[in-house]
Amino acid sequence: MLGRTKDQIRTTEQVNAALNTCRALKLDGLVIIGGVTSNTDAAQLAETFEEAKCQTRVVGVPVTLYGDLKNQFVEADVGFDTICKVNTQLISNICTDALSAEKVILSEDVSSSKLTLFDITKRICDAVQARAEQDKHYGVILLPEGLIESIPELHAILQEINSLHKRGVSGDKILEHLSPWATALYEFLPPYIKKQLLLSPESDDSPQLSQIETEKLLAQLVETEMNERSKSGTYKGKKFNSICHFFGYQARGSLPSKFDCDYAYAMMTVKRLSHGPGVSLIGKPSIHPVPVDLKGKPYELLLRNAEKLLMDDLYRNPGPIQYEGSGADSKTTTLCVEDQDYMGRVKDLQSYLDKVKTIVKPGCSQEVLKAALCSMSSLIEILSLMSSPSSKNQTCL
């Protein structure tokens, strides 16, 4: 076990160093556990090791707290269930303590709607005021760790600062090289955010988002706006006070849930180790994250219940992770409502085809045979049209 790192195996020198180390140690396997970047590295190493005839087998395990490493074959990554259950416990404790309702802000929603920092501030203030009018002077706002990157103006200034870092401009000289609008925005921000924006990027050139206290910035802006509303008489509730929490590390350091234990154990079965890759990849293999689908069922469910979540006091405190009993096998809402069991549906289809074979066989009636032929020919025609490239490029009206 080499531990946790944000470093990537990216350059040719790094890949060759990994290859030489594995050969020198005569390793049977190299297991890379992580998210999108880690599994991209694993895919690249696997191809390189295969070409170099290295005996070390490279295995990438999809483990990430973001839940964005999935597709129609892999419904969830290892770790997401644990993260949800740990954060649910922590958040529900706060909600119970504060007699609180919840409001959720999604990065993808902010990015898609192009909400500015002031738009988000106004939304939160409107929520605080609406609840105060019902004598509910409490509430909890859930913000994603990387929200700041989805806010247009802050994303732009992060890009500018990052490009200056790449050009070798030191942190104390960056302000001199910012564009006029970026300089104006930078000067508006409080000192702690200014300092955090200038932090050196990660090894993959991404900004240190977890070190930027977006929640503290929003709390300060909301407090300022609520004070202004109080002075103008539009807000007549109690003085706004906020307490910020960051749950990233508590969730990362948790013991795995029963679901993740079972899921990771099931992934251990690796078949056909003696076979090489069936298709030669051109260029460097890359794995892309899956963002929240703003047209998907989970987001639709969230929108449908948004008003209720905002205004009502909904109590649900599941407590800590369970390993036996009624709550041990509970699954995340997203996994339950997404309905992405691709291979399960393939098995269901195979089951239906097997049933057709048992009914339509020598000795069946002419009516049954005609009905089967008519149905199958129509089905094949429809599926052929749906599978053709031209149909995929058509826009649905």
C-alpha positions in Angstrom: 0.0 0.0 0.0 1.7 3.2 -1.2 -1.0 5.6 0.2 -3.1 8.4 -1.2 -1.8 10.9 -3.7 -3.1 13.5 -6.2 0.0 12.9 -8.5 -0.5 11.5 -11.9 1.6 9.1 -14.0 1.5 11.3 -17.1 4.8 11.8 -18.9 6.8 9.3 -20.8 9.5 9.4 -18.1 7.0 8.7 -15.3 5.5 5.8 -17.3 8.9 4.3 -18.0 9.9 4.8 -14.4 6.8 2.8 -13.3 7.6 0.1 -15.8 11.2 -0.2 -14.6 10.2 -0.3 -11.0 7.7 -3.1 -11.5 10.3 -5.1 -13.5 12.9 -4.5 -10.8 10.6 -5.6 -8.0 9.2 -8.5 -10.2 5.6 -7.4 -9.2 2.8 -9.7 -10.2 0.3 -6.9 -10.1 -0.1 -3.1 -9.7 -3.5 -2.1 -8.3 -4.5 1.6 -8.9 -7.5 2.6 -6.8 -9.1 5.9 -7.5 -11.3 8.0 -9.7 -11.1 9.3 -13.3 -7.5 10.4 -13.4 -6.2 7.3 -11.5 -8.1 4.9 -13.9 -6.9 6.8 -16.9 -3.3 6.3 -15.7 -4.1 2.6 -15.1 -5.4 2.2 -18.6 -2.3 3.9 -20.1 0.0 1.8 -17.9 -1.8 -1.4 -18.9 -1.3 -0.7 -22.6 2.4 0.3 -22.1 3.1 -2.8 -20.0 1.4 -5.1 -22.6 3.5 -3.6 -25.4 6.7 -4.0 -23.3 5.8 -7.6 -22.4 6.0 -6.8 -18.7 4.6 -9.6 -16.5 3.0 -7.1 -14.1 -0.8 -6.9 -14.5 -2.3 -3.5 -14.0 -5.7 -3.3 -12.4 -7.8 -0.1 -12.1 -10.5 -0.1 -9.4 -13.2 2.6 -9.7 -13.2 4.1 -6.2 -14.2 7.8 -5.9 -16.4 9.9 -3.6 -17.9 11.9 -6.5 -20.0 9.1 -8.0 -19.0 10.2 -11.5 -17.1 7.0 -12.6 -20.0 5.0 -14.1 -21.7 4.0 -17.4 -24.3 1.6 -18.6 -22.2 -1.4 -17.5 -21.0 0.0 -14.2 -23.9 1.5 -12.3 -21.9 3.0 -9.4 -18.3 3.3 -8.3 -17.0 1.9 -5.0 -17.1 4.5 -2.2 -20.1 6.5 -3.3 -22.5 4.6 -1.1 -20.2 5.1 1.9 -19.8 8.8 1.2 -23.6 9.2 0.9 -24.2 7.4 4.2 -21.5 9.2 6.2 -22.6 12.6 4.9 -26.2 11.7 5.5 -25.4 11.0 9.1 -23.4 14.2 9.6 -26.0 16.4 7.8 -28.9 14.8 9.5 -27.3 15.4 12.9 -27.0 19.1 12.1 -30.5 19.2 10.7 -31.9 17.5 13.8 -29.9 19.9 16.0 -31.2 22.9 14.0 -34.7 21.6 13.5 -33.8 22.2 9.9 -35.0 21.8 6.3 -32.5 21.4 3.5 -31.7 23.3 0.3 -29.4 21.7 -2.2 -27.3 23.6 -4.8 -25.8 21.4 -7.6 -22.6 22.5 -9.5 -24.1 21.2 -12.8 -27.3 23.3 -12.2 -25.2 26.4 -11.4 -23.0 25.9 -14.5 -26.0 25.1 -16.8 -28.0 28.0 -15.6 -24.9 30.3 -15.6 -25.7 31.5 -12.1 -23.3 34.2 -10.9 -22.1 34.5 -7.3 -24.8 37.2 -6.7 -27.5 35.0 -8.2 -26.7 32.2 -5.8 -26.5 34.7 -2.9 -30.0 36.0 -3.9 -31.4 32.5 -4.1 -30.2 31.7 -0.6 -31.4 35.0 0.8 -34.8 34.4 -0.8 -35.0 31.0 0.9 -34.0 32.4 4.3 -36.6 35.1 4.0 -39.4 32.7 2.8 -38.7 30.4 5.8 -38.5 33.4 8.2 -42.0 34.5 7.1 -43.2 31.1 8.5 -41.3 31.7 11.7 -38.6 29.1 10.7 -35.4 30.9 11.5 -33.1 27.9 10.7 -32.0 25.9 7.7 -29.2 24.0 6.1 -27.7 24.7 2.7 -25.7 21.8 1.0 -23.0 23.0 -1.3 -20.7 20.7 -3.4 -17.0 20.9 -2.9 -16.2 22.2 -6.4 -19.0 24.7 -6.6 -16.7 27.7 -7.2 -15.5 26.2 -10.5 -19.1 26.2 -11.8 -19.7 29.9 -11.1 -18.9 31.6 -14.4 -16.9 34.7 -13.1 -14.9 32.6 -10.6 -14.3 29.9 -13.1 -12.9 32.5 -15.5 -10.5 34.0 -12.9 -9.4 30.5 -11.9 -8.5 29.8 -15.5 -6.6 33.1 -15.8 -4.6 32.4 -12.6 -4.0 28.8 -13.7 -2.6 29.9 -17.0 -0.3 32.3 -15.2 0.9 29.5 -13.0 1.7 27.4 -16.1 3.8 30.3 -17.5 5.8 30.3 -14.3 4.5 33.5 -12.8 4.9 33.5 -9.0 2.0 33.9 -6.7 3.0 37.4 -5.5 3.2 38.6 -9.1 0.0 37.1 -10.5 -2.1 40.2 -9.6 0.0 42.3 -11.9 -0.8 40.1 -14.9 -4.5 39.7 -14.4 -6.9 41.3 -16.9 -8.8 44.4 -15.8 -12.1 42.7 -15.1 -10.4 39.8 -13.2 -8.4 42.3 -11.2 -11.7 44.1 -10.2 -13.3 40.8 -9.2 -10.2 39.8 -7.3 -10.2 43.1 -5.3 -13.9 42.6 -4.4 -13.2 39.2 -2.8 -12.3 38.9 0.9 -8.6 38.3 1.9 -8.9 34.6 2.7 -10.4 33.9 -0.8 -7.7 35.9 -2.5 -5.0 33.9 -0.8 -6.7 30.6 -1.6 -7.2 31.4 -5.3 -3.5 31.9 -5.6 -2.5 28.5 -4.2 -0.3 26.4 -6.5 -2.4 24.0 -8.6 -2.4 20.2 -8.1 0.0 17.9 -10.0 -2.7 17.5 -12.7 -2.9 21.4 -13.1 -6.3 21.6 -11.5 -7.0 24.2 -8.8 -7.1 23.2 -5.2 -10.9 23.5 -5.0 -11.2 21.8 -1.5 -8.9 24.6 -0.1 -11.2 27.4 -1.3 -13.8 28.2 1.3 -16.7 28.8 -1.0 -19.2 28.1 1.8 -17.6 30.9 4.0 -17.7 33.3 1.1 -21.4 32.7 0.4 -22.2 32.9 4.1 -20.5 36.3 4.3 -22.3 37.6 1.2 -25.7 36.3 2.4 -25.2 37.9 5.8 -24.4 41.3 4.1 -27.5 41.0 1.9 -29.8 40.0 4.8 -28.5 43.0 6.8 -29.3 45.3 3.8 -32.8 43.8 3.6 -33.3 44.4 7.3 -32.3 48.0 6.9 -34.6 48.6 4.0 -37.5 46.8 5.8 -38.0 44.0 3.3 -36.7 41.4 5.8 -38.2 41.5 9.3 -36.9 38.2 10.7 -34.1 37.5 13.1 -30.5 38.5 12.5 -28.9 36.1 10.1 -26.0 34.0 11.6 -24.2 31.1 9.8 -22.0 28.2 10.9 -20.0 26.5 8.1 -18.9 22.9 8.1 -16.7 21.0 5.6 -17.4 17.2 5.5 -14.9 16.2 2.8 -12.3 14.5 5.1 -14.7 12.9 7.5 -16.3 11.1 4.6 -13.0 10.2 2.9 -11.6 8.6 6.1 -14.7 6.5 7.0 -14.9 2.8 7.1 -16.7 1.4 4.0 -20.4 0.7 4.0 -21.7 -2.9 3.6 -22.8 -2.1 0.1 -19.2 -1.0 -0.9 -17.7 -3.9 0.9 -19.8 -6.4 -1.0 -19.4 -4.4 -4.3 -15.6 -4.2 -4.0 -15.4 -7.9 -3.1 -17.5 -8.8 -6.2 -15.0 -6.9 -8.4 -12.2 -9.2 -7.3 -13.1 -11.9 -9.8 -10.8 -11.2 -12.8 -11.1 -13.5 -15.8 -8.9 -14.4 -18.8 -5.7 -13.0 -17.4 -3.7 -14.7 -20.1 -5.4 -12.8 -22.9 -4.0 -9.5 -24.1 -6.1 -6.5 -25.1 -8.4 -7.4 -28.0 -8.2 -4.0 -29.7 -5.1 -1.8 -30.0 -5.8 1.7 -28.7 -4.7 4.7 -30.7 -3.2 7.4 -28.6 -3.5 7.7 -24.8 -6.6 6.1 -23.3 -8.8 8.5 -21.3 -11.7 8.1 -18.9 -14.2 10.9 -18.6 -16.3 11.7 -15.5 -20.1 11.5 -15.7 -21.7 14.8 -14.4 -25.1 15.0 -12.9 -27.7 14.5 -15.7 -30.0 17.5 -15.6 -32.5 15.6 -17.6 -32.2 12.4 -15.5 -34.6 10.9 -13.0 -32.7 11.9 -9.9 -32.5 15.6 -10.8 -36.2 15.5 -11.9 -37.1 14.0 -8.5 -35.1 16.8 -6.8 -36.9 19.5 -8.8 -40.2 17.9 -8.1 -39.6 18.1 -4.3 -37.6 21.3 -4.3 -40.4 23.4 -2.7 -41.1 20.8 -0.1 -37.4 20.4 0.8 -37.1 24.2 1.1 -40.1 25.0 3.2 -41.0 21.8 5.1 -39.2 20.3 8.1 -38.5 16.8 6.8 -36.9 14.6 9.5 -34.9 11.6 8.4 -31.9 10.6 10.5 -30.6 7.2 9.5 -27.7 7.2 12.0 -24.3 5.7 11.4 -23.4 3.0 8.8 -25.1 -0.3 9.6 -23.5 -3.7 8.8 -26.5 -5.9 9.7 -30.2 -5.4 10.3 -32.9 -3.5 8.3 -30.7 -0.5 7.3 -27.6 -2.4 6.3 -28.6 -3.0 2.6 -30.2 0.4 1.9 -29.0 1.9 -1.4 -28.6 5.5 -2.5 -31.6 7.2 -4.0 -29.7 8.0 -7.2 -28.8 4.3 -7.7 -32.5 3.3 -7.1 -34.1 5.8 -9.4 -31.6 6.0 -12.3 -32.7 2.6 -13.6 -29.5 1.9 -15.5 -29.4 -1.8 -15.0 -28.1 -2.4 -18.6 -26.9 -6.0 -18.2 -29.9 -6.8 -16.1 -32.1 -5.8 -19.0 -30.0 -7.8 -21.5 -30.7 -10.8 -19.2 -34.4 -10.1 -19.2 -34.4 -9.9 -23.0 -32.6 -13.2 -23.2 -35.2 -14.7 -20.8 -38.1 -13.4 -23.1 -36.3 -14.9 -26.2 -36.0 -18.3 -24.4 -39.7 -18.2 -23.6 -40.5 -17.5 -27.3 -38.4 -20.5 -28.2 -40.4 -22.8 -25.9 -43.7 -21.5 -27.3 -42.8 -21.3 -31.0 -41.5 -24.7 -32.0 -42.4 -27.5 -34.3 -45.9 -28.6 -33.4 -47.2 -25.1 -32.5 -50.4 -23.9 -34.3 -50.3 -21.8 -37.5 -51.9 -18.8 -35.6 -49.0 -18.8 -33.1 -46.4 -19.1 -35.8 -48.0 -16.3 -37.9 -48.2 -14.0 -34.8 -44.6 -14.7 -33.9 -43.3 -14.0 -37.4 -45.3 -10.8 -37.7 -44.2 -9.6 -34.3 -40.6 -10.4 -34.8 -40.4 -8.9 -38.3 -41.9 -5.7 -37.1 -39.6 -5.6 -34.1 -36.5 -6.2 -36.2 -37.6 -3.4 -38.6 -38.1 -1.0 -35.7 -34.7 -1.9 -34.1 -32.9 -1.6 -37.4 -34.2 1.9 -37.9 -33.3 2.9 -34.3 -29.8 1.5 -34.7 -29.0 3.1 -38.0 -26.6 6.1 -37.9 -29.1 8.4 -39.7 -31.8 7.9 -37.0 -29.3 8.8 -34.2 -28.5 12.1 -35.9 -32.2 13.1 -36.3 -33.6 15.6 -33.9 -36.7 14.6 -32.0 -39.6 17.0 -32.4 
